[in-house]
Amino acid sequence: MITRCFANNVSGQSRKNDLLGRSLNVMTKRKARAITLSFVALGHTGAAVSYAYVMGVNADFPYLCPVCPDVVSLGSPLGKFIGRTIAMGTVNAALSISVGWSLIGMAVGLKRFFFQPH
Protein backbone atom coordinates (compact mmCIF):
# COMPACT_ATOMS: atom_id res chain seq x y z
CA MET A 1 0.00 0.00 0.00
CA ILE A 2 2.81 2.42 0.84
CA THR A 3 4.56 1.62 -2.42
CA ARG A 4 1.38 2.27 -4.36
CA CYS A 5 0.87 5.70 -2.75
CA PHE A 6 4.47 6.57 -3.44
CA ALA A 7 4.03 5.54 -7.08
CA ASN A 8 0.93 7.72 -7.36
CA ASN A 9 2.77 10.70 -5.90
CA VAL A 10 5.61 10.23 -8.33
CA SER A 11 3.25 10.08 -11.31
CA GLY A 12 1.33 13.09 -9.99
CA GLN A 13 4.60 14.95 -9.55
CA SER A 14 5.69 14.16 -13.11
CA ARG A 15 2.41 15.52 -14.44
CA LYS A 16 3.07 18.79 -12.64
CA ASN A 17 6.48 18.96 -14.28
CA ASP A 18 5.02 18.41 -17.73
CA LEU A 19 3.65 21.51 -19.39
CA LEU A 20 1.67 20.61 -22.49
CA GLY A 21 3.56 17.34 -22.76
CA ARG A 22 7.02 18.91 -22.40
CA SER A 23 9.27 18.82 -19.39
CA LEU A 24 10.38 21.98 -17.62
CA ASN A 25 13.98 21.31 -18.63
CA VAL A 26 13.06 21.52 -22.33
CA MET A 27 11.16 24.76 -21.74
CA THR A 28 14.21 26.27 -20.02
CA LYS A 29 16.45 25.28 -22.93
CA ARG A 30 14.05 26.89 -25.38
CA LYS A 31 13.98 30.09 -23.37
CA ALA A 32 17.79 30.10 -23.14
CA ARG A 33 18.05 29.54 -26.89
CA ALA A 34 15.65 32.42 -27.55
CA ILE A 35 17.62 34.73 -25.26
CA THR A 36 20.89 33.74 -26.95
CA LEU A 37 19.44 34.31 -30.42
CA SER A 38 18.22 37.73 -29.26
CA PHE A 39 21.77 38.60 -28.19
CA VAL A 40 23.10 37.42 -31.57
CA ALA A 41 20.53 39.52 -33.41
CA LEU A 42 21.40 42.50 -31.22
CA GLY A 43 25.11 42.09 -32.03
CA HIS A 44 24.57 41.89 -35.78
CA THR A 45 22.08 44.77 -35.74
CA GLY A 46 24.57 46.91 -33.87
CA ALA A 47 27.22 46.16 -36.47
CA ALA A 48 24.80 46.91 -39.31
CA VAL A 49 23.89 50.27 -37.79
CA SER A 50 27.55 51.00 -37.10
CA TYR A 51 28.49 50.36 -40.74
CA ALA A 52 25.39 51.99 -42.25
CA TYR A 53 27.52 54.97 -43.29
CA VAL A 54 29.04 52.77 -46.01
CA MET A 55 25.61 52.59 -47.64
CA GLY A 56 25.05 56.32 -47.27
CA VAL A 57 22.83 56.21 -44.19
CA ASN A 58 23.87 58.63 -41.46
CA ALA A 59 23.31 56.58 -38.31
CA ASP A 60 26.24 57.19 -36.00
CA PHE A 61 25.82 55.27 -32.74
CA PRO A 62 29.33 54.17 -31.69
CA TYR A 63 28.11 52.33 -28.60
CA LEU A 64 26.04 49.80 -30.57
CA CYS A 65 29.17 48.03 -31.77
CA PRO A 66 32.16 48.70 -29.53
CA VAL A 67 34.36 46.27 -31.51
CA CYS A 68 33.64 47.75 -34.96
CA PRO A 69 36.60 49.77 -36.26
CA ASP A 70 36.38 52.36 -39.01
CA VAL A 71 38.20 50.67 -41.86
CA VAL A 72 39.03 52.35 -45.16
CA SER A 73 39.11 49.86 -48.02
CA LEU A 74 38.36 49.55 -51.70
CA GLY A 75 35.31 47.79 -53.06
CA SER A 76 31.63 48.25 -53.63
CA PRO A 77 29.67 49.81 -50.79
CA LEU A 78 27.28 46.85 -50.60
CA GLY A 79 30.12 44.32 -50.46
CA LYS A 80 31.92 46.27 -47.75
CA PHE A 81 28.70 46.64 -45.76
CA ILE A 82 27.85 42.94 -45.94
CA GLY A 83 31.39 41.77 -45.20
CA ARG A 84 31.91 44.10 -42.28
CA THR A 85 28.47 43.42 -40.85
CA ILE A 86 28.99 39.66 -40.94
CA ALA A 87 32.56 39.70 -39.63
CA MET A 88 32.31 42.36 -36.96
CA GLY A 89 28.68 41.47 -36.19
CA THR A 90 29.84 38.00 -35.19
CA VAL A 91 32.47 39.45 -32.86
CA ASN A 92 29.94 41.94 -31.48
CA ALA A 93 27.39 39.12 -31.03
CA ALA A 94 29.93 37.09 -29.04
CA LEU A 95 30.56 40.11 -26.85
CA SER A 96 26.86 40.77 -26.33
CA ILE A 97 26.22 37.09 -25.52
CA SER A 98 28.97 37.01 -22.90
CA VAL A 99 27.96 40.31 -21.31
CA GLY A 100 24.25 39.50 -21.46
CA TRP A 101 24.53 36.04 -19.93
CA SER A 102 26.91 37.39 -17.28
CA LEU A 103 24.31 39.97 -16.28
CA ILE A 104 21.56 37.34 -16.26
CA GLY A 105 23.74 35.05 -14.13
CA MET A 106 24.47 37.83 -11.64
CA ALA A 107 20.77 38.73 -11.46
CA VAL A 108 19.78 35.11 -10.81
CA GLY A 109 22.52 34.75 -8.19
CA LEU A 110 21.45 37.93 -6.41
CA LYS A 111 17.82 36.85 -6.56
CA ARG A 112 18.69 33.51 -4.98
CA PHE A 113 20.84 35.18 -2.35
CA PHE A 114 18.34 37.83 -1.28
CA PHE A 115 15.05 35.98 -1.76
CA GLN A 116 16.14 32.62 -0.42
CA PRO A 117 13.74 31.29 2.23
CA HIS A 118 15.51 31.14 5.57
DSSP file (Angstrom, degrees, kcal/mol; ACC not computed):
  #  RESIDUE AA STRUCTURE BP1 BP2  ACC     N-H-->O    O-->H-N    N-H-->O    O-->H-N    TCO  KAPPA ALPHA  PHI   PSI    X-CA   Y-CA   Z-CA
    1    1 A M     >        0   0    0      0, 0.0     4,-2.0     0, 0.0     5,-0.2   0.000 360.0 360.0 360.0 -42.1    0.0    0.0    0.0
    2    2 A I  H  >  +     0   0    0      1,-0.2     4,-2.4     2,-0.2     5,-0.2   0.913 360.0  51.3 -64.9 -41.3    2.8    2.4    0.8
    3    3 A T  H  > S+     0   0    0      1,-0.2     4,-2.4     2,-0.2    -1,-0.2   0.886 108.4  51.9 -62.7 -38.7    4.6    1.6   -2.4
    4    4 A R  H  > S+     0   0    0      2,-0.2     4,-2.1     1,-0.2    -1,-0.2   0.903 109.9  47.9 -67.6 -40.7    1.4    2.3   -4.4
    5    5 A C  H  X S+     0   0    0     -4,-2.0     4,-2.5     2,-0.2    -2,-0.2   0.900 111.7  51.0 -64.8 -40.4    0.9    5.7   -2.7
    6    6 A F  H  X S+     0   0    0     -4,-2.4     4,-2.3     1,-0.2    -2,-0.2   0.920 109.3  50.6 -63.2 -41.5    4.5    6.6   -3.4
    7    7 A A  H  X S+     0   0    0     -4,-2.4     4,-2.3     1,-0.2    -1,-0.2   0.890 109.9  50.4 -63.7 -38.6    4.0    5.5   -7.1
    8    8 A N  H  X S+     0   0    0     -4,-2.1     4,-2.7     2,-0.2    -1,-0.2   0.905 109.9  50.2 -66.2 -40.4    0.9    7.7   -7.4
    9    9 A N  H  X S+     0   0    0     -4,-2.5     4,-2.5     2,-0.2    -2,-0.2   0.900 110.0  50.6 -64.0 -39.1    2.8   10.7   -5.9
   10   10 A V  H  X S+     0   0    0     -4,-2.3     4,-2.3     2,-0.2    -2,-0.2   0.934 112.7  45.3 -64.4 -45.3    5.6   10.2   -8.3
   11   11 A S  H  X S+     0   0    0     -4,-2.3     4,-1.6     1,-0.2    -2,-0.2   0.890 113.9  49.8 -67.6 -36.6    3.3   10.1  -11.3
   12   12 A G  H  X S+     0   0    0     -4,-2.7     4,-1.4     1,-0.2    -1,-0.2   0.884 110.6  50.7 -65.2 -37.5    1.3   13.1  -10.0
   13   13 A Q  H  X S+     0   0    0     -4,-2.5     4,-1.4     1,-0.2    -2,-0.2   0.890 107.7  52.2 -66.0 -39.6    4.6   14.9   -9.6
   14   14 A S  H  X S+     0   0    0     -4,-2.3     4,-0.8     1,-0.2    -1,-0.2   0.842 105.7  55.1 -68.8 -31.1    5.7   14.2  -13.1
   15   15 A R  H  < S+     0   0    0     -4,-1.6     3,-0.4     1,-0.2    -1,-0.2   0.872 105.6  52.4 -67.4 -35.0    2.4   15.5  -14.4
   16   16 A K  H  < S+     0   0    0     -4,-1.4    -1,-0.2     1,-0.2    -2,-0.2   0.844 108.4  51.3 -67.0 -31.8    3.1   18.8  -12.6
   17   17 A N  H  < S+     0   0    0     -4,-1.4     7,-0.7    -5,-0.1     2,-0.6   0.636  95.9  82.7 -80.6 -13.3    6.5   19.0  -14.3
   18   18 A D  E  <  -A   23   0A   0     -4,-0.8     2,-0.6    -3,-0.4     5,-0.2  -0.820  60.3-169.0 -94.2 123.5    5.0   18.4  -17.7
   19   19 A L  E >  S-A   22   0A   0      3,-3.3     3,-1.5    -2,-0.6    -3,-0.1  -0.942  78.4 -23.2-111.3 111.6    3.7   21.5  -19.4
   20   20 A L  T 3  S-     0   0    0     -2,-0.6    -1,-0.2     1,-0.3     3,-0.1   0.853 129.2 -49.3  55.9  37.7    1.7   20.6  -22.5
   21   21 A G  T 3  S+     0   0    0      1,-0.3     2,-0.4    -6,-0.2    -1,-0.3   0.485 119.8 105.0  85.0   2.7    3.6   17.3  -22.8
   22   22 A R  E <   -A   19   0A   0     -3,-1.5    -3,-3.3     2,-0.0    -1,-0.3  -0.885  69.2-119.4-116.7 148.5    7.0   18.9  -22.4
   23   23 A S  E  >  -A   18   0A   0     -2,-0.4     4,-1.6    -5,-0.2     3,-0.3  -0.424  25.0-114.6 -81.2 161.6    9.3   18.8  -19.4
   24   24 A L  H  > S+     0   0    0     -7,-0.7     4,-2.1     1,-0.2     5,-0.2   0.825 114.6  61.5 -64.4 -31.5   10.4   22.0  -17.6
   25   25 A N  H  > S+     0   0    0      1,-0.2     4,-1.9     2,-0.2    -1,-0.2   0.892 103.9  48.3 -63.3 -39.9   14.0   21.3  -18.6
   26   26 A V  H  > S+     0   0    0     -3,-0.3     4,-2.2     1,-0.2    -1,-0.2   0.901 109.8  52.5 -66.5 -40.7   13.1   21.5  -22.3
   27   27 A M  H  X S+     0   0    0     -4,-1.6     4,-2.1     1,-0.2    -2,-0.2   0.878 108.5  50.7 -63.6 -36.8   11.2   24.8  -21.7
   28   28 A T  H  X S+     0   0    0     -4,-2.1     4,-2.5     2,-0.2    -1,-0.2   0.890 109.3  50.8 -68.7 -38.6   14.2   26.3  -20.0
   29   29 A K  H  X S+     0   0    0     -4,-1.9     4,-2.4     2,-0.2    -2,-0.2   0.889 109.9  50.4 -65.3 -38.9   16.4   25.3  -22.9
   30   30 A R  H  X S+     0   0    0     -4,-2.2     4,-2.3     2,-0.2    -2,-0.2   0.911 111.3  47.9 -65.4 -41.4   14.0   26.9  -25.4
   31   31 A K  H  X S+     0   0    0     -4,-2.1     4,-2.3     2,-0.2    -2,-0.2   0.911 112.3  49.2 -65.7 -41.6   14.0   30.1  -23.4
   32   32 A A  H  X S+     0   0    0     -4,-2.5     4,-2.4     1,-0.2    -2,-0.2   0.893 110.9  50.4 -64.4 -39.5   17.8   30.1  -23.1
   33   33 A R  H  X S+     0   0    0     -4,-2.4     4,-2.5     2,-0.2    -2,-0.2   0.898 110.5  49.6 -64.7 -40.6   18.1   29.5  -26.9
   34   34 A A  H  X S+     0   0    0     -4,-2.3     4,-1.8     2,-0.2    -2,-0.2   0.898 111.5  48.5 -66.1 -40.3   15.6   32.4  -27.5
   35   35 A I  H  X S+     0   0    0     -4,-2.3     4,-2.0     2,-0.2    -2,-0.2   0.920 112.2  49.0 -65.4 -43.1   17.6   34.7  -25.3
   36   36 A T  H  X S+     0   0    0     -4,-2.4     4,-2.2     1,-0.2    -2,-0.2   0.915 110.4  50.1 -63.1 -43.6   20.9   33.7  -27.0
   37   37 A L  H  X S+     0   0    0     -4,-2.5     4,-2.5     1,-0.2    -1,-0.2   0.843 107.9  54.7 -64.7 -32.3   19.4   34.3  -30.4
   38   38 A S  H  X S+     0   0    0     -4,-1.8     4,-2.3     2,-0.2    -1,-0.2   0.901 108.0  48.9 -65.3 -40.5   18.2   37.7  -29.3
   39   39 A F  H  X S+     0   0    0     -4,-2.0     4,-2.2     2,-0.2    -2,-0.2   0.888 111.1  50.2 -65.4 -38.3   21.8   38.6  -28.2
   40   40 A V  H  X S+     0   0    0     -4,-2.2     4,-2.3     2,-0.2     5,-0.2   0.930 111.6  47.7 -64.5 -45.3   23.1   37.4  -31.6
   41   41 A A  H  X S+     0   0    0     -4,-2.5     4,-2.4     1,-0.2    -2,-0.2   0.892 110.8  52.2 -62.5 -39.3   20.5   39.5  -33.4
   42   42 A L  H  X S+     0   0    0     -4,-2.3     4,-2.2     2,-0.2    -1,-0.2   0.902 109.6  49.6 -63.2 -41.0   21.4   42.5  -31.2
   43   43 A G  H  X S+     0   0    0     -4,-2.2     4,-1.7     2,-0.2    -2,-0.2   0.917 114.0  43.5 -64.5 -45.1   25.1   42.1  -32.0
   44   44 A H  H  X S+     0   0    0     -4,-2.3     4,-2.3     2,-0.2    -2,-0.2   0.859 113.1  52.2 -71.5 -34.7   24.6   41.9  -35.8
   45   45 A T  H  X S+     0   0    0     -4,-2.4     4,-2.5    -5,-0.2     5,-0.2   0.903 108.1  51.9 -65.9 -40.2   22.1   44.8  -35.7
   46   46 A G  H  X S+     0   0    0     -4,-2.2     4,-2.1     1,-0.2    -2,-0.2   0.893 110.9  47.4 -61.9 -40.0   24.6   46.9  -33.9
   47   47 A A  H  X S+     0   0    0     -4,-1.7     4,-2.0     2,-0.2    -2,-0.2   0.893 110.9  51.7 -68.2 -39.5   27.2   46.2  -36.5
   48   48 A A  H  < S+     0   0    0     -4,-2.3    -2,-0.2     1,-0.2    -1,-0.2   0.907 112.8  44.6 -64.2 -41.3   24.8   46.9  -39.3
   49   49 A V  H >< S+     0   0    0     -4,-2.5     3,-1.0     1,-0.2     4,-0.2   0.877 111.8  53.9 -69.3 -36.5   23.9   50.3  -37.8
   50   50 A S  H 3< S+     0   0    0     -4,-2.1     3,-0.4     1,-0.2    -2,-0.2   0.852 115.7  38.5 -66.0 -34.7   27.6   51.0  -37.1
   51   51 A Y  T >< S+     0   0    0     -4,-2.0     3,-1.3     1,-0.2     4,-0.5   0.185  83.1 105.7-101.1  16.4   28.5   50.4  -40.7
   52   52 A A  G X > +     0   0    0     -3,-1.0     5,-2.0     7,-0.3     3,-0.9   0.737  65.9  73.3 -67.5 -21.0   25.4   52.0  -42.2
   53   53 A Y  G > 5S+     0   0    0     -3,-0.4     3,-1.0     1,-0.2    -1,-0.3   0.787  86.1  64.7 -63.8 -25.4   27.5   55.0  -43.3
   54   54 A V  G < 5S+     0   0    0     -3,-1.3    -1,-0.2     1,-0.3    -2,-0.2   0.848 104.0  46.0 -64.3 -33.8   29.0   52.8  -46.0
   55   55 A M  G < 5S-     0   0    0     -3,-0.9    -1,-0.3    -4,-0.5    -2,-0.2   0.435 127.1-100.1 -88.6  -0.3   25.6   52.6  -47.6
   56   56 A G  T < 5S+     0   0    0     -3,-1.0     2,-0.5    -4,-0.3    -3,-0.2   0.513  80.8 131.7  96.1   5.4   25.0   56.3  -47.3
   57   57 A V      < -     0   0    0     -5,-2.0     2,-1.4    -6,-0.1    -1,-0.3  -0.807  53.2-140.3 -93.6 127.5   22.8   56.2  -44.2
   58   58 A N        +     0   0    0     -2,-0.5     2,-0.4    -3,-0.1    -5,-0.0  -0.685  49.0 137.9 -90.9  88.8   23.9   58.6  -41.5
   59   59 A A        +     0   0    0     -2,-1.4     2,-1.0   -10,-0.2    -7,-0.3  -0.797  24.9 178.7-131.8  87.7   23.3   56.6  -38.3
   60   60 A D        +     0   0    0     -2,-0.4   -10,-0.1    -8,-0.1    -2,-0.1  -0.779  19.6 144.7-102.1  96.3   26.2   57.2  -36.0
   61   61 A F    >   -     0   0    0     -2,-1.0     3,-1.6   -12,-0.2     4,-0.4  -0.822  20.2-178.4-125.8  89.1   25.8   55.3  -32.7
   62   62 A P  T 3  S+     0   0    0      0, 0.0     3,-0.5     0, 0.0     6,-0.2   0.704  76.6  62.9 -66.7 -18.2   29.3   54.2  -31.7
   63   63 A Y  T 3  S+     0   0    0      1,-0.2   -17,-0.1     3,-0.1   -13,-0.0   0.585  86.4  72.6 -85.0  -7.9   28.1   52.3  -28.6
   64   64 A L  S <  S+     0   0    0     -3,-1.6    -1,-0.2     1,-0.3   -18,-0.2   0.805 113.7  21.6 -73.7 -28.2   26.0   49.8  -30.6
   65   65 A C    >   +     0   0    0     -3,-0.5     3,-1.4    -4,-0.4    -1,-0.3  -0.715  65.9 175.3-139.6  86.5   29.2   48.0  -31.8
   66   66 A P  T 3  S+     0   0    0      0, 0.0    -1,-0.1     0, 0.0    -2,-0.1   0.679  82.8  51.7 -68.8 -15.3   32.2   48.7  -29.5
   67   67 A V  T 3  S+     0   0    0     21,-0.1    24,-0.0     2,-0.1    25,-0.0   0.414  83.0 105.4 -99.2   1.5   34.4   46.3  -31.5
   68   68 A C    <   -     0   0    0     -3,-1.4     2,-0.2    -6,-0.2    -3,-0.1  -0.734  55.6-160.7 -89.4 110.9   33.6   47.7  -35.0
   69   69 A P        -     0   0    0      0, 0.0     2,-0.9     0, 0.0    -2,-0.1  -0.501  26.3-109.9 -84.5 158.4   36.6   49.8  -36.3
   70   70 A D        -     0   0    0     -2,-0.2     2,-0.4     2,-0.0   -19,-0.0  -0.809  44.5-173.3 -85.4 110.1   36.4   52.4  -39.0
   71   71 A V        -     0   0    0     -2,-0.9     2,-0.6     2,-0.0    -3,-0.0  -0.900  17.8-149.8-112.1 132.8   38.2   50.7  -41.9
   72   72 A V        +     0   0    0     -2,-0.4     2,-0.3     2,-0.0    -2,-0.0  -0.899  36.4 146.5-100.0 122.4   39.0   52.3  -45.2
   73   73 A S        -     0   0    0     -2,-0.6     2,-0.2     2,-0.1     7,-0.1  -0.956  45.4-104.2-149.7 166.0   39.1   49.9  -48.0
   74   74 A L        +     0   0    0     -2,-0.3     2,-0.2     6,-0.0    -2,-0.0  -0.614  66.0  78.2 -91.3 154.0   38.4   49.5  -51.7
   75   75 A G  S    S-     0   0    0     -2,-0.2    -2,-0.1     4,-0.0     3,-0.0  -0.718  82.3 -43.9 136.9 174.8   35.3   47.8  -53.1
   76   76 A S     >  -     0   0    0     -2,-0.2     4,-2.5     1,-0.1     5,-0.2  -0.444  49.6-123.6 -72.9 147.5   31.6   48.2  -53.6
   77   77 A P  H  > S+     0   0    0      0, 0.0     4,-2.5     0, 0.0     5,-0.2   0.894 111.4  50.5 -59.2 -39.6   29.7   49.8  -50.8
   78   78 A L  H  > S+     0   0    0      2,-0.2     4,-2.6     1,-0.2     5,-0.2   0.919 111.0  48.3 -66.0 -42.4   27.3   46.8  -50.6
   79   79 A G  H  > S+     0   0    0      2,-0.2     4,-2.5     1,-0.2     5,-0.2   0.907 113.3  47.1 -63.9 -42.1   30.1   44.3  -50.5
   80   80 A K  H  X S+     0   0    0     -4,-2.5     4,-2.7     2,-0.2     5,-0.3   0.919 112.9  50.0 -64.7 -42.6   31.9   46.3  -47.7
   81   81 A F  H  X S+     0   0    0     -4,-2.5     4,-2.3    -5,-0.2    -2,-0.2   0.939 114.3  43.2 -61.2 -48.3   28.7   46.6  -45.8
   82   82 A I  H  X S+     0   0    0     -4,-2.6     4,-2.3     2,-0.2     5,-0.2   0.926 116.4  47.1 -66.0 -45.0   27.8   42.9  -45.9
   83   83 A G  H  X S+     0   0    0     -4,-2.5     4,-2.6    -5,-0.2     5,-0.3   0.926 116.0  43.5 -63.5 -45.8   31.4   41.8  -45.2
   84   84 A R  H  X>S+     0   0    0     -4,-2.7     4,-2.2    -5,-0.2     5,-0.6   0.887 113.4  51.8 -68.6 -37.7   31.9   44.1  -42.3
   85   85 A T  H  X5S+     0   0    0     -4,-2.3     4,-1.2    -5,-0.3    -2,-0.2   0.913 114.3  42.8 -66.1 -41.1   28.5   43.4  -40.8
   86   86 A I  H  X5S+     0   0    0     -4,-2.3     4,-1.5    -5,-0.2    -2,-0.2   0.951 120.7  40.3 -68.9 -48.6   29.0   39.7  -40.9
   87   87 A A  H  X5S+     0   0    0     -4,-2.6     4,-1.4    -5,-0.2     3,-0.2   0.976 126.1  31.8 -67.6 -56.2   32.6   39.7  -39.6
   88   88 A M  H  X5S+     0   0    0     -4,-2.2     4,-2.7    -5,-0.3    -1,-0.2   0.777 114.6  61.4 -77.0 -24.2   32.3   42.4  -37.0
   89   89 A G  H  X<S+     0   0    0     -4,-1.2     4,-2.4    -5,-0.6    -1,-0.2   0.862 103.2  51.5 -65.2 -35.0   28.7   41.5  -36.2
   90   90 A T  H  X S+     0   0    0     -4,-1.5     4,-2.1     2,-0.2    -2,-0.2   0.912 112.2  45.1 -67.4 -42.3   29.8   38.0  -35.2
   91   91 A V  H  X S+     0   0    0     -4,-1.4     4,-2.0     2,-0.2    -2,-0.2   0.920 115.1  48.0 -65.7 -42.4   32.5   39.4  -32.9
   92   92 A N  H  X S+     0   0    0     -4,-2.7     4,-2.6     1,-0.2    -2,-0.2   0.865 110.0  52.9 -66.2 -35.6   29.9   41.9  -31.5
   93   93 A A  H  X S+     0   0    0     -4,-2.4     4,-2.6     2,-0.2    -1,-0.2   0.901 107.7  50.9 -65.8 -40.3   27.4   39.1  -31.0
   94   94 A A  H  X S+     0   0    0     -4,-2.1     4,-2.2     2,-0.2    -2,-0.2   0.905 112.1  47.8 -62.9 -40.1   29.9   37.1  -29.0
   95   95 A L  H  X S+     0   0    0     -4,-2.0     4,-2.5     2,-0.2     5,-0.3   0.925 112.6  47.3 -65.4 -44.2   30.6   40.1  -26.9
   96   96 A S  H  X S+     0   0    0     -4,-2.6     4,-2.6     1,-0.2     5,-0.2   0.861 111.4  51.9 -68.0 -33.9   26.9   40.8  -26.3
   97   97 A I  H  X S+     0   0    0     -4,-2.6     4,-2.7     2,-0.2     5,-0.3   0.940 112.6  44.8 -64.6 -46.3   26.2   37.1  -25.5
   98   98 A S  H  X S+     0   0    0     -4,-2.2     4,-1.6     2,-0.2    -2,-0.2   0.918 118.2  42.4 -67.2 -42.1   29.0   37.0  -22.9
   99   99 A V  H  X S+     0   0    0     -4,-2.5     4,-2.3    -5,-0.2    -1,-0.2   0.929 116.2  49.3 -68.3 -44.1   28.0   40.3  -21.3
  100  100 A G  H  X S+     0   0    0     -4,-2.6     4,-2.3    -5,-0.3    -2,-0.2   0.930 113.3  44.1 -62.8 -47.3   24.2   39.5  -21.5
  101  101 A W  H  X S+     0   0    0     -4,-2.7     4,-2.6    -5,-0.2    -1,-0.2   0.822 111.3  55.6 -69.7 -29.3   24.5   36.0  -19.9
  102  102 A S  H  X S+     0   0    0     -4,-1.6     4,-2.4    -5,-0.3    -1,-0.2   0.924 109.7  46.1 -65.0 -42.8   26.9   37.4  -17.3
  103  103 A L  H  X S+     0   0    0     -4,-2.3     4,-2.4     2,-0.2    -2,-0.2   0.902 113.1  49.2 -66.0 -40.0   24.3   40.0  -16.3
  104  104 A I  H  X S+     0   0    0     -4,-2.3     4,-2.5     2,-0.2    -2,-0.2   0.918 111.4  50.1 -64.1 -42.5   21.6   37.3  -16.3
  105  105 A G  H  X S+     0   0    0     -4,-2.6     4,-2.4     1,-0.2    -2,-0.2   0.901 111.3  47.9 -62.4 -41.7   23.7   35.1  -14.1
  106  106 A M  H  X S+     0   0    0     -4,-2.4     4,-2.7     2,-0.2     5,-0.2   0.902 111.7  50.6 -65.8 -39.9   24.5   37.8  -11.6
  107  107 A A  H  X S+     0   0    0     -4,-2.4     4,-2.3     2,-0.2    -2,-0.2   0.910 112.1  46.5 -64.5 -41.8   20.8   38.7  -11.5
  108  108 A V  H  X S+     0   0    0     -4,-2.5     4,-2.4     2,-0.2    -2,-0.2   0.908 113.1  49.9 -66.6 -41.2   19.8   35.1  -10.8
  109  109 A G  H  X S+     0   0    0     -4,-2.4     4,-2.1     2,-0.2    -2,-0.2   0.916 112.5  46.4 -63.3 -43.4   22.5   34.8   -8.2
  110  110 A L  H  X S+     0   0    0     -4,-2.7     4,-2.8     2,-0.2     5,-0.3   0.887 111.4  52.6 -65.7 -38.0   21.5   37.9   -6.4
  111  111 A K  H  X S+     0   0    0     -4,-2.3     4,-2.4    -5,-0.2    -2,-0.2   0.922 111.6  45.9 -63.3 -43.3   17.8   36.9   -6.6
  112  112 A R  H  < S+     0   0    0     -4,-2.4     4,-0.3     1,-0.2    -1,-0.2   0.875 114.7  48.7 -66.1 -36.4   18.7   33.5   -5.0
  113  113 A F  H  < S+     0   0    0     -4,-2.1     3,-0.4    -5,-0.2    -2,-0.2   0.930 120.8  32.7 -69.9 -45.9   20.8   35.2   -2.3
  114  114 A F  H  < S+     0   0    0     -4,-2.8    -2,-0.2     1,-0.2    -3,-0.2   0.804 124.8  40.5 -85.2 -29.6   18.3   37.8   -1.3
  115  115 A F  S  < S+     0   0    0     -4,-2.4    -1,-0.2    -5,-0.3    -2,-0.2   0.112  80.4 128.6-108.6  21.9   15.0   36.0   -1.8
  116  116 A Q        -     0   0    0     -3,-0.4     2,-0.2    -4,-0.3    -4,-0.0  -0.613  66.4-114.1 -75.8 131.5   16.1   32.6   -0.4
  117  117 A P              0   0    0      0, 0.0    -1,-0.1     0, 0.0    -2,-0.1  -0.501 360.0 360.0 -68.2 132.0   13.7   31.3    2.2
  118  118 A H              0   0    0     -2,-0.2    -2,-0.0    -3,-0.0    -3,-0.0   0.411 360.0 360.0 -96.7 360.0   15.5   31.1    5.6
